Amino acid sequence: MKGSGRLKQIADSTPRMQRALPELLMPGTVMVRLLRATGFGLGNYFEPVFRSLGLTENTFHVLCLLLASESGTASPGELSEMVGTSRANMTRLLEELVEDGHVARSIDPRDARRHVISITPDGRAKALEAAPQLREPIENAFSDLDAEEFALLERVLRKLIVSLDKPPRSLRAAA
């Protein structure tokens, strides 16, 4: 389904949702649905590019983070946080990257309970190969936004990310 179809579904179902769940705040609910539809659309948009490279968006993100790291290393927990995926999923992603020879896993010499993930020369080459192939899709993904809209979207998303650090009210009341 195209983005316009997802938007139509959200618009069509919102009044019914409002009637069925009158206590649910619709502006915020619609915003969550729009953000989820955006994430879904971005995933679908970039998936063919990553598939052609033998990567996923998350495995590419891991390679980028390791490549950008001063030491070329990170812990699985750090990578999980930065990529925005569960630790269990990060374990699966890292196993895939190790099998493909893109990263290596070792024990932290200062703490035997921790693993250290490092990018391999093959992983470095894979990230550098992928980067130019993503330039045009990234430009196209945001091409309907002018520079001012793009900057505004970035500012608003940054503000939302920080806002999400607050616990939900129901959790505050229970604590």
VMD Tcl script that builds the backbone (N, CA, C; Angstrom):
set m [mol new atoms 525]
animate dup $m
set s [atomselect $m all]
$s set {name element resname resid chain x y z} {
  {N N MET 1 A 0.843 -1.176 0.000}
  {CA C MET 1 A 0.000 0.000 0.000}
  {C C MET 1 A 0.891 1.243 0.000}
  {N N LYS 2 A 0.501 2.206 -0.774}
  {CA C LYS 2 A 1.243 3.462 -0.876}
  {C C LYS 2 A 0.944 4.355 0.334}
  {N N GLY 3 A 1.796 5.356 0.520}
  {CA C GLY 3 A 1.629 6.286 1.636}
  {C C GLY 3 A 0.276 6.965 1.626}
  {N N SER 4 A -0.203 7.330 0.441}
  {CA C SER 4 A -1.515 7.990 0.378}
  {C C SER 4 A -2.606 7.040 0.860}
  {N N GLY 5 A -2.453 5.749 0.605}
  {CA C GLY 5 A -3.417 4.765 1.094}
  {C C GLY 5 A -3.360 4.617 2.603}
  {N N ARG 6 A -2.136 4.637 3.157}
  {CA C ARG 6 A -1.995 4.562 4.620}
  {C C ARG 6 A -2.607 5.800 5.269}
  {N N LEU 7 A -2.384 6.970 4.664}
  {CA C LEU 7 A -2.980 8.199 5.208}
  {C C LEU 7 A -4.504 8.142 5.153}
  {N N LYS 8 A -5.044 7.601 4.065}
  {CA C LYS 8 A -6.496 7.481 3.946}
  {C C LYS 8 A -7.039 6.535 5.013}
  {N N GLN 9 A -6.355 5.433 5.248}
  {CA C GLN 9 A -6.800 4.503 6.295}
  {C C GLN 9 A -6.801 5.172 7.664}
  {N N ILE 10 A -5.768 5.939 7.948}
  {CA C ILE 10 A -5.715 6.642 9.236}
  {C C ILE 10 A -6.873 7.616 9.328}
  {N N ALA 11 A -7.087 8.405 8.277}
  {CA C ALA 11 A -8.168 9.397 8.283}
  {C C ALA 11 A -9.538 8.724 8.406}
  {N N ASP 12 A -9.739 7.628 7.671}
  {CA C ASP 12 A -11.036 6.950 7.693}
  {C C ASP 12 A -11.319 6.277 9.035}
  {N N SER 13 A -10.298 5.717 9.653}
  {CA C SER 13 A -10.521 4.967 10.890}
  {C C SER 13 A -10.521 5.838 12.142}
  {N N THR 14 A -9.973 7.047 12.062}
  {CA C THR 14 A -9.879 7.890 13.252}
  {C C THR 14 A -11.240 8.230 13.848}
  {N N PRO 15 A -12.248 8.658 13.072}
  {CA C PRO 15 A -13.543 8.934 13.695}
  {C C PRO 15 A -14.162 7.693 14.354}
  {N N ARG 16 A -14.009 6.530 13.722}
  {CA C ARG 16 A -14.536 5.300 14.309}
  {C C ARG 16 A -13.786 4.963 15.591}
  {N N MET 17 A -12.498 5.176 15.583}
  {CA C MET 17 A -11.687 4.922 16.768}
  {C C MET 17 A -12.099 5.867 17.895}
  {N N GLN 18 A -12.367 7.119 17.545}
  {CA C GLN 18 A -12.791 8.111 18.536}
  {C C GLN 18 A -14.105 7.689 19.191}
  {N N ARG 19 A -15.044 7.186 18.378}
  {CA C ARG 19 A -16.331 6.732 18.931}
  {C C ARG 19 A -16.156 5.478 19.792}
  {N N ALA 20 A -15.325 4.555 19.333}
  {CA C ALA 20 A -15.137 3.298 20.055}
  {C C ALA 20 A -14.319 3.480 21.329}
  {N N LEU 21 A -13.407 4.453 21.316}
  {CA C LEU 21 A -12.515 4.677 22.462}
  {C C LEU 21 A -12.528 6.159 22.836}
  {N N PRO 22 A -13.629 6.642 23.397}
  {CA C PRO 22 A -13.747 8.086 23.655}
  {C C PRO 22 A -12.712 8.630 24.641}
  {N N GLU 23 A -12.135 7.779 25.472}
  {CA C GLU 23 A -11.134 8.251 26.439}
  {C C GLU 23 A -9.729 8.374 25.830}
  {N N LEU 24 A -9.568 7.872 24.616}
  {CA C LEU 24 A -8.273 7.921 23.949}
  {C C LEU 24 A -8.107 9.287 23.281}
  {N N LEU 25 A -7.026 9.958 23.589}
  {CA C LEU 25 A -6.772 11.279 23.013}
  {C C LEU 25 A -6.395 11.127 21.542}
  {N N MET 26 A -7.250 11.590 20.668}
  {CA C MET 26 A -7.054 11.366 19.235}
  {C C MET 26 A -5.886 12.131 18.624}
  {N N PRO 27 A -5.639 13.402 18.965}
  {CA C PRO 27 A -4.498 14.065 18.305}
  {C C PRO 27 A -3.183 13.316 18.531}
  {N N GLY 28 A -2.926 12.913 19.768}
  {CA C GLY 28 A -1.705 12.161 20.058}
  {C C GLY 28 A -1.722 10.787 19.424}
  {N N THR 29 A -2.886 10.149 19.431}
  {CA C THR 29 A -3.015 8.822 18.825}
  {C C THR 29 A -2.758 8.893 17.324}
  {N N VAL 30 A -3.311 9.901 16.678}
  {CA C VAL 30 A -3.077 10.075 15.241}
  {C C VAL 30 A -1.591 10.330 14.984}
  {N N MET 31 A -0.955 11.118 15.848}
  {CA C MET 31 A 0.473 11.395 15.675}
  {C C MET 31 A 1.283 10.108 15.786}
  {N N VAL 32 A 0.969 9.258 16.766}
  {CA C VAL 32 A 1.668 7.975 16.900}
  {C C VAL 32 A 1.465 7.144 15.638}
  {N N ARG 33 A 0.242 7.098 15.146}
  {CA C ARG 33 A -0.047 6.325 13.934}
  {C C ARG 33 A 0.713 6.890 12.727}
  {N N LEU 34 A 0.808 8.214 12.628}
  {CA C LEU 34 A 1.558 8.836 11.525}
  {C C LEU 34 A 3.045 8.496 11.613}
  {N N LEU 35 A 3.582 8.532 12.837}
  {CA C LEU 35 A 4.993 8.195 13.004}
  {C C LEU 35 A 5.253 6.737 12.662}
  {N N ARG 36 A 4.343 5.853 13.070}
  {CA C ARG 36 A 4.502 4.430 12.748}
  {C C ARG 36 A 4.393 4.205 11.235}
  {N N ALA 37 A 3.460 4.897 10.592}
  {CA C ALA 37 A 3.323 4.779 9.132}
  {C C ALA 37 A 4.569 5.310 8.433}
  {N N THR 38 A 5.171 6.354 8.997}
  {CA C THR 38 A 6.415 6.903 8.443}
  {C C THR 38 A 7.538 5.877 8.554}
  {N N GLY 39 A 7.680 5.284 9.731}
  {CA C GLY 39 A 8.709 4.275 9.932}
  {C C GLY 39 A 8.523 3.084 9.002}
  {N N PHE 40 A 7.279 2.653 8.864}
  {CA C PHE 40 A 6.960 1.542 7.979}
  {C C PHE 40 A 7.311 1.902 6.538}
  {N N GLY 41 A 6.934 3.110 6.133}
  {CA C GLY 41 A 7.216 3.562 4.772}
  {C C GLY 41 A 8.702 3.674 4.500}
  {N N LEU 42 A 9.457 4.205 5.458}
  {CA C LEU 42 A 10.907 4.298 5.282}
  {C C LEU 42 A 11.525 2.912 5.162}
  {N N GLY 43 A 11.067 1.985 6.006}
  {CA C GLY 43 A 11.578 0.623 5.937}
  {C C GLY 43 A 11.334 0.004 4.575}
  {N N ASN 44 A 10.111 0.137 4.073}
  {CA C ASN 44 A 9.787 -0.405 2.745}
  {C C ASN 44 A 10.574 0.285 1.640}
  {N N TYR 45 A 10.793 1.580 1.805}
  {CA C TYR 45 A 11.477 2.368 0.787}
  {C C TYR 45 A 12.932 1.916 0.634}
  {N N PHE 46 A 13.611 1.717 1.766}
  {CA C PHE 46 A 15.035 1.393 1.726}
  {C C PHE 46 A 15.337 -0.098 1.657}
  {N N GLU 47 A 14.374 -0.945 1.975}
  {CA C GLU 47 A 14.611 -2.388 2.038}
  {C C GLU 47 A 15.199 -2.954 0.747}
  {N N PRO 48 A 14.690 -2.607 -0.443}
  {CA C PRO 48 A 15.283 -3.169 -1.669}
  {C C PRO 48 A 16.755 -2.776 -1.856}
  {N N VAL 49 A 17.110 -1.574 -1.444}
  {CA C VAL 49 A 18.494 -1.117 -1.583}
  {C C VAL 49 A 19.388 -1.953 -0.667}
  {N N PHE 50 A 18.961 -2.104 0.597}
  {CA C PHE 50 A 19.766 -2.887 1.534}
  {C C PHE 50 A 19.836 -4.351 1.111}
  {N N ARG 51 A 18.724 -4.895 0.621}
  {CA C ARG 51 A 18.706 -6.296 0.185}
  {C C ARG 51 A 19.725 -6.501 -0.938}
  {N N SER 52 A 19.793 -5.553 -1.879}
  {CA C SER 52 A 20.743 -5.681 -2.993}
  {C C SER 52 A 22.187 -5.651 -2.505}
  {N N LEU 53 A 22.412 -5.072 -1.335}
  {CA C LEU 53 A 23.748 -4.987 -0.751}
  {C C LEU 53 A 24.049 -6.153 0.188}
  {N N GLY 54 A 23.045 -7.012 0.428}
  {CA C GLY 54 A 23.221 -8.121 1.362}
  {C C GLY 54 A 23.208 -7.675 2.804}
  {N N LEU 55 A 22.518 -6.559 3.065}
  {CA C LEU 55 A 22.419 -6.008 4.411}
  {C C LEU 55 A 20.957 -5.753 4.750}
  {N N THR 56 A 20.721 -5.353 5.991}
  {CA C THR 56 A 19.437 -4.790 6.387}
  {C C THR 56 A 19.722 -3.369 6.862}
  {N N GLU 57 A 18.670 -2.605 7.058}
  {CA C GLU 57 A 18.874 -1.248 7.566}
  {C C GLU 57 A 19.618 -1.284 8.896}
  {N N ASN 58 A 19.238 -2.217 9.770}
  {CA C ASN 58 A 19.877 -2.296 11.082}
  {C C ASN 58 A 21.323 -2.773 11.003}
  {N N THR 59 A 21.624 -3.752 10.145}
  {CA C THR 59 A 23.015 -4.198 10.055}
  {C C THR 59 A 23.897 -3.104 9.447}
  {N N PHE 60 A 23.347 -2.369 8.488}
  {CA C PHE 60 A 24.099 -1.242 7.939}
  {C C PHE 60 A 24.334 -0.179 9.012}
  {N N HIS 61 A 23.321 0.080 9.817}
  {CA C HIS 61 A 23.444 1.073 10.890}
  {C C HIS 61 A 24.542 0.650 11.865}
  {N N VAL 62 A 24.587 -0.640 12.213}
  {CA C VAL 62 A 25.640 -1.131 13.106}
  {C C VAL 62 A 27.013 -0.876 12.489}
  {N N LEU 63 A 27.168 -1.209 11.210}
  {CA C LEU 63 A 28.459 -0.982 10.545}
  {C C LEU 63 A 28.834 0.499 10.551}
  {N N CYS 64 A 27.862 1.357 10.285}
  {CA C CYS 64 A 28.120 2.805 10.290}
  {C C CYS 64 A 28.569 3.282 11.667}
  {N N LEU 65 A 27.877 2.808 12.708}
  {CA C LEU 65 A 28.228 3.223 14.067}
  {C C LEU 65 A 29.628 2.760 14.451}
  {N N LEU 66 A 29.957 1.518 14.096}
  {CA C LEU 66 A 31.297 1.019 14.401}
  {C C LEU 66 A 32.352 1.764 13.593}
  {N N LEU 67 A 32.061 2.050 12.351}
  {CA C LEU 67 A 32.989 2.783 11.492}
  {C C LEU 67 A 33.227 4.196 12.035}
  {N N ALA 68 A 32.176 4.805 12.568}
  {CA C ALA 68 A 32.279 6.173 13.084}
  {C C ALA 68 A 32.870 6.225 14.492}
  {N N SER 69 A 32.909 5.097 15.171}
  {CA C SER 69 A 33.453 5.054 16.525}
  {C C SER 69 A 34.959 5.311 16.484}
  {N N GLU 70 A 35.454 6.079 17.439}
  {CA C GLU 70 A 36.888 6.376 17.470}
  {C C GLU 70 A 37.719 5.102 17.566}
  {N N SER 71 A 37.212 4.127 18.327}
  {CA C SER 71 A 37.954 2.883 18.510}
  {C C SER 71 A 37.546 1.798 17.519}
  {N N GLY 72 A 36.454 2.044 16.764}
  {CA C GLY 72 A 35.940 1.015 15.860}
  {C C GLY 72 A 35.228 -0.100 16.590}
  {N N THR 73 A 34.893 0.154 17.877}
  {CA C THR 73 A 34.257 -0.873 18.694}
  {C C THR 73 A 33.072 -0.285 19.457}
  {N N ALA 74 A 32.223 -1.181 19.939}
  {CA C ALA 74 A 31.116 -0.804 20.826}
  {C C ALA 74 A 30.625 -2.074 21.505}
  {N N SER 75 A 29.887 -1.905 22.578}
  {CA C SER 75 A 29.282 -3.061 23.238}
  {C C SER 75 A 27.943 -3.359 22.570}
  {N N PRO 76 A 27.459 -4.592 22.681}
  {CA C PRO 76 A 26.133 -4.900 22.135}
  {C C PRO 76 A 25.039 -3.994 22.713}
  {N N GLY 77 A 25.116 -3.685 23.990}
  {CA C GLY 77 A 24.118 -2.807 24.611}
  {C C GLY 77 A 24.146 -1.408 24.019}
  {N N GLU 78 A 25.343 -0.868 23.810}
  {CA C GLU 78 A 25.465 0.459 23.189}
  {C C GLU 78 A 24.876 0.447 21.788}
  {N N LEU 79 A 25.187 -0.591 21.034}
  {CA C LEU 79 A 24.664 -0.689 19.667}
  {C C LEU 79 A 23.145 -0.817 19.679}
  {N N SER 80 A 22.620 -1.582 20.608}
  {CA C SER 80 A 21.169 -1.748 20.727}
  {C C SER 80 A 20.495 -0.401 20.945}
  {N N GLU 81 A 21.043 0.393 21.864}
  {CA C GLU 81 A 20.494 1.722 22.155}
  {C C GLU 81 A 20.579 2.638 20.942}
  {N N MET 82 A 21.731 2.661 20.286}
  {CA C MET 82 A 21.933 3.589 19.177}
  {C C MET 82 A 21.129 3.206 17.944}
  {N N VAL 83 A 20.961 1.903 17.707}
  {CA C VAL 83 A 20.183 1.462 16.545}
  {C C VAL 83 A 18.686 1.543 16.843}
  {N N GLY 84 A 18.336 1.431 18.124}
  {CA C GLY 84 A 16.932 1.503 18.504}
  {C C GLY 84 A 16.229 0.165 18.334}
  {N N THR 85 A 16.898 -0.895 18.770}
  {CA C THR 85 A 16.300 -2.224 18.700}
  {C C THR 85 A 16.543 -2.942 20.015}
  {N N SER 86 A 15.817 -3.997 20.246}
  {CA C SER 86 A 15.954 -4.742 21.499}
  {C C SER 86 A 17.322 -5.419 21.562}
  {N N ARG 87 A 17.731 -5.747 22.768}
  {CA C ARG 87 A 19.012 -6.440 22.930}
  {C C ARG 87 A 18.960 -7.821 22.276}
  {N N ALA 88 A 17.794 -8.477 22.373}
  {CA C ALA 88 A 17.652 -9.797 21.754}
  {C C ALA 88 A 17.813 -9.688 20.234}
  {N N ASN 89 A 17.191 -8.669 19.642}
  {CA C ASN 89 A 17.330 -8.488 18.195}
  {C C ASN 89 A 18.763 -8.103 17.833}
  {N N MET 90 A 19.408 -7.300 18.682}
  {CA C MET 90 A 20.795 -6.926 18.408}
  {C C MET 90 A 21.680 -8.161 18.438}
  {N N THR 91 A 21.431 -9.086 19.352}
  {CA C THR 91 A 22.202 -10.327 19.405}
  {C C THR 91 A 22.079 -11.073 18.075}
  {N N ARG 92 A 20.869 -11.150 17.554}
  {CA C ARG 92 A 20.629 -11.818 16.272}
  {C C ARG 92 A 21.360 -11.088 15.137}
  {N N LEU 93 A 21.274 -9.756 15.129}
  {CA C LEU 93 A 21.936 -8.965 14.091}
  {C C LEU 93 A 23.454 -9.160 14.139}
  {N N LEU 94 A 24.000 -9.170 15.350}
  {CA C LEU 94 A 25.445 -9.327 15.490}
  {C C LEU 94 A 25.895 -10.722 15.063}
  {N N GLU 95 A 25.085 -11.732 15.362}
  {CA C GLU 95 A 25.420 -13.082 14.905}
  {C C GLU 95 A 25.495 -13.117 13.380}
  {N N GLU 96 A 24.548 -12.457 12.728}
  {CA C GLU 96 A 24.533 -12.383 11.266}
  {C C GLU 96 A 25.777 -11.660 10.745}
  {N N LEU 97 A 26.117 -10.544 11.378}
  {CA C LEU 97 A 27.291 -9.782 10.940}
  {C C LEU 97 A 28.593 -10.538 11.189}
  {N N VAL 98 A 28.659 -11.299 12.289}
  {CA C VAL 98 A 29.846 -12.120 12.559}
  {C C VAL 98 A 29.966 -13.210 11.493}
  {N N GLU 99 A 28.843 -13.887 11.211}
  {CA C GLU 99 A 28.845 -14.952 10.196}
  {C C GLU 99 A 29.287 -14.422 8.832}
  {N N ASP 100 A 28.882 -13.188 8.510}
  {CA C ASP 100 A 29.242 -12.593 7.223}
  {C C ASP 100 A 30.657 -12.019 7.211}
  {N N GLY 101 A 31.311 -12.017 8.377}
  {CA C GLY 101 A 32.678 -11.510 8.461}
  {C C GLY 101 A 32.777 -9.997 8.540}
  {N N HIS 102 A 31.652 -9.326 8.820}
  {CA C HIS 102 A 31.657 -7.852 8.870}
  {C C HIS 102 A 32.057 -7.303 10.235}
  {N N VAL 103 A 31.823 -8.086 11.294}
  {CA C VAL 103 A 32.227 -7.677 12.639}
  {C C VAL 103 A 32.841 -8.873 13.349}
  {N N ALA 104 A 33.595 -8.568 14.392}
  {CA C ALA 104 A 34.173 -9.607 15.249}
  {C C ALA 104 A 33.692 -9.352 16.673}
  {N N ARG 105 A 33.519 -10.425 17.400}
  {CA C ARG 105 A 33.087 -10.341 18.799}
  {C C ARG 105 A 34.227 -10.872 19.666}
  {N N SER 106 A 34.544 -10.110 20.722}
  {CA C SER 106 A 35.584 -10.556 21.645}
  {C C SER 106 A 35.145 -10.218 23.071}
  {N N ILE 107 A 35.876 -10.751 24.030}
  {CA C ILE 107 A 35.597 -10.484 25.442}
  {C C ILE 107 A 36.369 -9.221 25.837}
  {N N ASP 108 A 35.691 -8.349 26.564}
  {CA C ASP 108 A 36.326 -7.125 27.054}
  {C C ASP 108 A 37.436 -7.518 28.030}
  {N N PRO 109 A 38.676 -7.112 27.769}
  {CA C PRO 109 A 39.779 -7.514 28.652}
  {C C PRO 109 A 39.657 -6.942 30.071}
  {N N ARG 110 A 38.882 -5.867 30.229}
  {CA C ARG 110 A 38.711 -5.255 31.565}
  {C C ARG 110 A 37.534 -5.835 32.327}
  {N N ASP 111 A 36.614 -6.520 31.603}
  {CA C ASP 111 A 35.420 -7.079 32.246}
  {C C ASP 111 A 34.969 -8.290 31.435}
  {N N ALA 112 A 35.280 -9.469 31.918}
  {CA C ALA 112 A 35.024 -10.705 31.177}
  {C C ALA 112 A 33.534 -10.967 30.953}
  {N N ARG 113 A 32.663 -10.218 31.629}
  {CA C ARG 113 A 31.214 -10.390 31.418}
  {C C ARG 113 A 30.730 -9.652 30.176}
  {N N ARG 114 A 31.538 -8.742 29.667}
  {CA C ARG 114 A 31.128 -7.907 28.528}
  {C C ARG 114 A 31.794 -8.358 27.238}
  {N N HIS 115 A 31.018 -8.230 26.158}
  {CA C HIS 115 A 31.563 -8.461 24.831}
  {C C HIS 115 A 31.890 -7.119 24.188}
  {N N VAL 116 A 32.840 -7.145 23.293}
  {CA C VAL 116 A 33.201 -5.970 22.502}
  {C C VAL 116 A 32.998 -6.363 21.045}
  {N N ILE 117 A 32.306 -5.510 20.329}
  {CA C ILE 117 A 32.066 -5.726 18.906}
  {C C ILE 117 A 32.967 -4.770 18.136}
  {N N SER 118 A 33.696 -5.315 17.178}
  {CA C SER 118 A 34.586 -4.462 16.374}
  {C C SER 118 A 34.317 -4.710 14.899}
  {N N ILE 119 A 34.492 -3.666 14.134}
  {CA C ILE 119 A 34.298 -3.771 12.691}
  {C C ILE 119 A 35.547 -4.408 12.081}
  {N N THR 120 A 35.344 -5.276 11.124}
  {CA C THR 120 A 36.457 -5.928 10.430}
  {C C THR 120 A 36.781 -5.138 9.155}
  {N N PRO 121 A 37.916 -5.412 8.541}
  {CA C PRO 121 A 38.202 -4.754 7.249}
  {C C PRO 121 A 37.095 -5.022 6.223}
  {N N ASP 122 A 36.526 -6.238 6.243}
  {CA C ASP 122 A 35.434 -6.562 5.322}
  {C C ASP 122 A 34.186 -5.721 5.637}
  {N N GLY 123 A 33.914 -5.534 6.924}
  {CA C GLY 123 A 32.770 -4.714 7.322}
  {C C GLY 123 A 32.966 -3.258 6.940}
  {N N ARG 124 A 34.180 -2.778 7.106}
  {CA C ARG 124 A 34.513 -1.399 6.706}
  {C C ARG 124 A 34.303 -1.235 5.200}
  {N N ALA 125 A 34.770 -2.195 4.431}
  {CA C ALA 125 A 34.622 -2.132 2.972}
  {C C ALA 125 A 33.144 -2.194 2.581}
  {N N LYS 126 A 32.356 -3.018 3.282}
  {CA C LYS 126 A 30.931 -3.155 2.967}
  {C C LYS 126 A 30.201 -1.831 3.229}
  {N N ALA 127 A 30.491 -1.181 4.352}
  {CA C ALA 127 A 29.855 0.104 4.661}
  {C C ALA 127 A 30.244 1.158 3.632}
  {N N LEU 128 A 31.511 1.193 3.266}
  {CA C LEU 128 A 31.969 2.182 2.284}
  {C C LEU 128 A 31.383 1.909 0.903}
  {N N GLU 129 A 31.151 0.637 0.568}
  {CA C GLU 129 A 30.510 0.279 -0.693}
  {C C GLU 129 A 29.041 0.701 -0.697}
  {N N ALA 130 A 28.382 0.554 0.439}
  {CA C ALA 130 A 26.945 0.834 0.528}
  {C C ALA 130 A 26.640 2.330 0.515}
  {N N ALA 131 A 27.491 3.125 1.133}
  {CA C ALA 131 A 27.195 4.553 1.317}
  {C C ALA 131 A 26.818 5.277 0.027}
  {N N PRO 132 A 27.587 5.174 -1.045}
  {CA C PRO 132 A 27.197 5.921 -2.251}
  {C C PRO 132 A 25.896 5.406 -2.880}
  {N N GLN 133 A 25.584 4.141 -2.660}
  {CA C GLN 133 A 24.358 3.579 -3.222}
  {C C GLN 133 A 23.113 4.054 -2.467}
  {N N LEU 134 A 23.311 4.619 -1.290}
  {CA C LEU 134 A 22.185 5.129 -0.495}
  {C C LEU 134 A 21.958 6.623 -0.685}
  {N N ARG 135 A 22.902 7.295 -1.311}
  {CA C ARG 135 A 22.799 8.744 -1.483}
  {C C ARG 135 A 21.514 9.152 -2.207}
  {N N GLU 136 A 21.282 8.580 -3.373}
  {CA C GLU 136 A 20.099 8.953 -4.156}
  {C C GLU 136 A 18.793 8.563 -3.458}
  {N N PRO 137 A 18.669 7.347 -2.913}
  {CA C PRO 137 A 17.419 7.021 -2.206}
  {C C PRO 137 A 17.143 7.953 -1.020}
  {N N ILE 138 A 18.177 8.342 -0.296}
  {CA C ILE 138 A 17.972 9.257 0.831}
  {C C ILE 138 A 17.481 10.611 0.315}
  {N N GLU 139 A 18.122 11.115 -0.743}
  {CA C GLU 139 A 17.681 12.390 -1.323}
  {C C GLU 139 A 16.234 12.287 -1.798}
  {N N ASN 140 A 15.883 11.193 -2.474}
  {CA C ASN 140 A 14.521 11.018 -2.979}
  {C C ASN 140 A 13.491 10.902 -1.858}
  {N N ALA 141 A 13.861 10.231 -0.774}
  {CA C ALA 141 A 12.918 10.021 0.328}
  {C C ALA 141 A 12.417 11.352 0.893}
  {N N PHE 142 A 13.268 12.351 0.896}
  {CA C PHE 142 A 12.911 13.639 1.495}
  {C C PHE 142 A 12.730 14.740 0.457}
  {N N SER 143 A 12.643 14.378 -0.799}
  {CA C SER 143 A 12.624 15.367 -1.879}
  {C C SER 143 A 11.377 16.248 -1.898}
  {N N ASP 144 A 10.293 15.819 -1.274}
  {CA C ASP 144 A 9.095 16.665 -1.245}
  {C C ASP 144 A 9.140 17.711 -0.133}
  {N N LEU 145 A 10.196 17.681 0.678}
  {CA C LEU 145 A 10.361 18.681 1.736}
  {C C LEU 145 A 11.368 19.725 1.264}
  {N N ASP 146 A 11.001 21.013 1.405}
  {CA C ASP 146 A 12.008 22.031 1.093}
  {C C ASP 146 A 12.967 22.131 2.287}
  {N N ALA 147 A 14.002 22.931 2.163}
  {CA C ALA 147 A 15.038 23.015 3.196}
  {C C ALA 147 A 14.457 23.446 4.537}
  {N N GLU 148 A 13.515 24.385 4.516}
  {CA C GLU 148 A 12.904 24.865 5.757}
  {C C GLU 148 A 12.074 23.760 6.421}
  {N N GLU 149 A 11.306 23.027 5.645}
  {CA C GLU 149 A 10.493 21.928 6.181}
  {C C GLU 149 A 11.385 20.814 6.723}
  {N N PHE 150 A 12.457 20.521 6.009}
  {CA C PHE 150 A 13.390 19.485 6.450}
  {C C PHE 150 A 13.996 19.871 7.803}
  {N N ALA 151 A 14.429 21.119 7.932}
  {CA C ALA 151 A 15.017 21.598 9.184}
  {C C ALA 151 A 13.984 21.582 10.310}
  {N N LEU 152 A 12.743 21.980 10.006}
  {CA C LEU 152 A 11.680 21.962 11.008}
  {C C LEU 152 A 11.392 20.532 11.472}
  {N N LEU 153 A 11.308 19.608 10.530}
  {CA C LEU 153 A 11.064 18.212 10.882}
  {C C LEU 153 A 12.173 17.694 11.789}
  {N N GLU 154 A 13.403 18.015 11.477}
  {CA C GLU 154 A 14.527 17.585 12.310}
  {C C GLU 154 A 14.404 18.153 13.721}
  {N N ARG 155 A 14.107 19.449 13.839}
  {CA C ARG 155 A 13.978 20.070 15.162}
  {C C ARG 155 A 12.844 19.439 15.969}
  {N N VAL 156 A 11.704 19.215 15.328}
  {CA C VAL 156 A 10.544 18.652 16.024}
  {C C VAL 156 A 10.830 17.208 16.448}
  {N N LEU 157 A 11.451 16.422 15.580}
  {CA C LEU 157 A 11.767 15.045 15.951}
  {C C LEU 157 A 12.778 14.991 17.091}
  {N N ARG 158 A 13.756 15.865 17.076}
  {CA C ARG 158 A 14.724 15.921 18.185}
  {C C ARG 158 A 14.012 16.262 19.497}
  {N N LYS 159 A 13.094 17.207 19.435}
  {CA C LYS 159 A 12.343 17.598 20.630}
  {C C LYS 159 A 11.480 16.432 21.120}
  {N N LEU 160 A 10.845 15.716 20.209}
  {CA C LEU 160 A 10.016 14.565 20.572}
  {C C LEU 160 A 10.868 13.477 21.212}
  {N N ILE 161 A 12.031 13.211 20.660}
  {CA C ILE 161 A 12.911 12.172 21.210}
  {C C ILE 161 A 13.246 12.471 22.666}
  {N N VAL 162 A 13.553 13.718 22.978}
  {CA C VAL 162 A 13.855 14.101 24.361}
  {C C VAL 162 A 12.591 14.023 25.219}
  {N N SER 163 A 11.457 14.413 24.665}
  {CA C SER 163 A 10.194 14.349 25.393}
  {C C SER 163 A 9.863 12.922 25.804}
  {N N LEU 164 A 10.256 11.960 24.994}
  {CA C LEU 164 A 9.962 10.562 25.293}
  {C C LEU 164 A 10.812 10.000 26.429}
  {N N ASP 165 A 11.742 10.802 26.952}
  {CA C ASP 165 A 12.512 10.379 28.122}
  {C C ASP 165 A 11.657 10.382 29.383}
  {N N LYS 166 A 10.578 11.166 29.359}
  {CA C LYS 166 A 9.686 11.216 30.520}
  {C C LYS 166 A 8.883 9.924 30.592}
  {N N PRO 167 A 8.706 9.394 31.796}
  {CA C PRO 167 A 7.881 8.179 31.890}
  {C C PRO 167 A 6.406 8.520 31.659}
  {N N PRO 168 A 5.653 7.562 31.131}
  {CA C PRO 168 A 4.206 7.792 31.006}
  {C C PRO 168 A 3.605 8.058 32.381}
  {N N ARG 169 A 2.555 8.871 32.446}
  {CA C ARG 169 A 1.942 9.237 33.719}
  {C C ARG 169 A 1.535 8.022 34.537}
  {N N SER 170 A 0.968 7.005 33.883}
  {CA C SER 170 A 0.509 5.840 34.625}
  {C C SER 170 A 1.666 5.145 35.326}
  {N N LEU 171 A 2.847 5.184 34.733}
  {CA C LEU 171 A 3.990 4.576 35.397}
  {C C LEU 171 A 4.462 5.448 36.547}
  {N N ARG 172 A 4.375 6.760 36.411}
  {CA C ARG 172 A 4.755 7.655 37.502}
  {C C ARG 172 A 3.845 7.437 38.695}
  {N N ALA 173 A 2.539 7.302 38.449}
  {CA C ALA 173 A 1.583 7.132 39.539}
  {C C ALA 173 A 1.807 5.803 40.259}
  {N N ALA 174 A 2.203 4.779 39.509}
  {CA C ALA 174 A 2.400 3.457 40.102}
  {C C ALA 174 A 3.716 3.384 40.891}
  {N N ALA 175 A 4.654 4.266 40.574}
  {CA C ALA 175 A 5.984 4.212 41.200}
  {C C ALA 175 A 6.008 4.747 42.574}
}
mol reanalyze $m
mol bondsrecalc $m
mol representation Tube
mol addrep $m
